[in-house]
Amino acid sequence: MAGHSKWANIKHKKAAADARRGKVWTRIIREITVAARMGGGDIGSNPRLRLAVDKAAEVNMPKENVSRAISRGSGNLEGVNYEEVRYEGYGMGGAAIIVDCMTDNRVRTVADVRHAFSRLGGNMGTEGSVSFLFRHCGQLFFAPGTDEDTLMEKALEAGADDVVTDDEGGIEVLCAPADFASVKESLEKAGFKAESAEIVMRPDTEIELDGDDAVKMQRLLDALENIDDVQDVFTNAAMENT
């Protein structure tokens, strides 16, 4: 099925991540640590850990850093004990925002998140206030020019739920979180390398923002992304890059 353009936003997000390489490493180390603590240190039997280790490889993180994070999460090394926490709220035009964090201090984290919302025109919501507007799923993006018919065939064979093409020709493959690793591996074996591959909170519908609202919304999203304890920020706002 077809959808409107998301490709520019994916490129923008990747460029922003590349510019924050040090922070990206910190976030991945936290994810590896928590994944190992929750599901064990064996990559083969822990899909979440495998995804985190794959992300580490994509940003050229040294293997020693990865091994230490796994050992720390598995209890073999002492370290900070992180917990996962989610905050929800609203931005411009009533657009929904989900902020996923890993923190060793909830008081500090909620204060930082609340400050960003209030300073930049957003509003914190209660737990569950916007998450029902999103779908938890695996999401793989492929560049415009990818063979859509073959990719769709291989993706559906691998267990994907849907394949969406946007207005710029970018292709989005969606699957259940539990199927993400196998779908990604199957597509790579078939010769399809995703530009972006993550387990996300994907909005069911989007709110179009433009002009001043889009600029303000991007400032709010950037401020939330820049908080040390924040791992991911998701929104149902659709806007041109500002």
N, C-alpha and C positions, 0 to 999 in steps of 0.2 A: 504494500500500500504506500501511498505518497504522503509526505508531510512537508510543512514549511521549513525554511532553512535553519539548520543548527550548526552547520559546518564552520562558519566564521566564529561562533562562540566556542567551539571545541579548540580551534587554533589559538584563540585568545587565551583560553584557560591553560593550554600547554605552554604558551610563551610566558605567561605569568608564573607558572610552576618552575620553568627553567630559570627564571630570574631570581627565584627564591630557593636555589638548589640546597643550601645549607638547611633551611627550614624543612624542605621536602625530606631530607635525610632524617631529621629528627622525628618527623611524623611517621615515617616508615618504620624506624626503629621502635617507636611506641607501638605501632600496629603489630609488628613481629612479636614483641614482648607479650602483649595481651593475647594474641592468637596462640602463642605457645603455652601460656598459662591456662587458657581455657580449653584447648584441644590437644595439648601435648606437643612435643618437639619434633615429631616425625612428619616430615613434609608429605610423605606418601599417604598418610591417613588423616591429614588435617588440611582440608581445602583452603581454609582461610589463611593458614600459615603459608601455604604454597603460593597463593596470590600475592601476599605481602613480600615474599622472597623474590617473586618474579618482578615486582615493582622495584625492589632494591637493585636487581640486575639491570633494569632499564635505565636507572639513573647512575649506573656505574659505582654503586656503593661497594667498598671493599668487603670481601667474603668474611674477613675477621670481624667486622662490625656486625654482620648478619649472625655469625656464630655466637658472638657474645650476647646479642639480643635474645636468641633462642635459648641459650643457657640460662640467662637471667629469668626469662619467662617460665622456664621449666623448673626453676628453683635451685639450679646448680650454682648460681652466682647471686650475690646480694645486689639489690638495686631498688629504685623507686617503684612503689606499687601503684600502678595506674588503674583507674576505673573509667568505664565508658559512661557518658552522660549526654543527653540530647536536650537542646533548647529549641523552642519554636516561637515564631513571631510573624510580624507583618511589615512590609516595606511600603513603597509608594504605590498608590492605586489599589491598595488592599492585596498586593502580591504576597504570597506565602513564602516563608523562609524556614528552613530546617538547618540547625547548627549542631553538628556532631563533634563531640570533644572527647579527649582522653586527658585525665587530670589526676594529680595527687592532692588537689586542694579545691574542693567544690566551691567553697566560699569565694576564693579568688576568681575562679573561672566564671561563675554566674555574675559576679560584679563586673568583670571585663566585658562579657557579652551584653549585659543590660546597659552598660555605659555606651557601647557602640550603637545599640538600637536607639537609645534616647538622644544621643548627641547628633545623630544623622537622620532623624525624622522617622524612625521606625517605632514599632511597639512590640514588647515582649508579650507572648501569649502563654497560656497554660499548657500543661502536658496534653498532647492529643488535639490541640486546637487547630493544627493545620496538617498533621501527618496523614490524615485520612484522604487528603488530596493527592497523595503520592503513592507510587507502587514500588516496592522493594524488588529490584531485579538486576540481572546481569546485563550490561550494556557494552556493546562493541561498535566502534565507529570505523568506517572504511572510507578512504579518500574518494572524491569524485573521479570518475574514470574507471573504477573497479567494475569488473564484469558482473553486472547486477543479477542476471539470470542464473549464472553458475553459482555465485555466492548464495543466492536464495536457496537453490537446490541443496547445496552442501550444508547450509545452516539448518534447514529444516530436517535434513537427514541426521544431523548431529544432535537434534533435540531442542532447537531454538523455538520460541513461541511466535515470533513475528520478525519481519524484515521491513524496514521503513526507509524510503528514499526521500531526501529533502529537495528543496527547490534548486539547490546548487549541485545536486548529483551525489552528495554524501550519502552513505548508506549506513543505517543503524540496525544492528542485530540485537534482539532482546530475548532473554531466557530467564528461567528461574534461577535464583542464587545458587541452589544446590547443583545446577547443571552448568554453571559458568565455566569451571575449569575444563570440563570435558568438551564443551562447545568450542572454547578458545583453542584447545589443543587440536581438535579435529579440523578446524578451519586453517590453522597454521600448517598442518600436514597436507592440506589441500592447496597450499600456496597462498593463503589469504592472511596477511599480517595486518592487524588492526592498528590504526593510528592512536586509538585510545581504547582501553579495555578495563572496566571497573564494575564493581557491584555498587549500585547507586539507589537513591530515592528519586524516581522519575515521576514528574508531574503527569497526572491524567489529562489535565487541560492546562492551557497557558494564558496568562494575561499579558496583552501587548502593551508595552511602554515605549514612549518616544519623547523626544525633546528634553525638557528640564527634568521630567520624572525619570527618564532613563539615566540621565547623568547622576541624579541623586541616588538612584537605586544602585548604580555601579559603585559609587563611593561607599555606600553602606555594605555591600557585599565584599568589597576590598578590605574594609576595616575589620569585618568579621574574619575573613581569611587570614588576616595578619596577626590575629590573637594567637599567642604561643600555644595555648591548649587546644585550639581548634584543629580538627582533622579534616573535616569536609563541610562545605556549605552548599545546600541545594535550594533552588527556588523555582517557582512556576512563572516567573517573569520572563518574557521574551522581548528582547531589545537588540538594537544594533549596538555593536561595540562602540564605547564612548571613550 
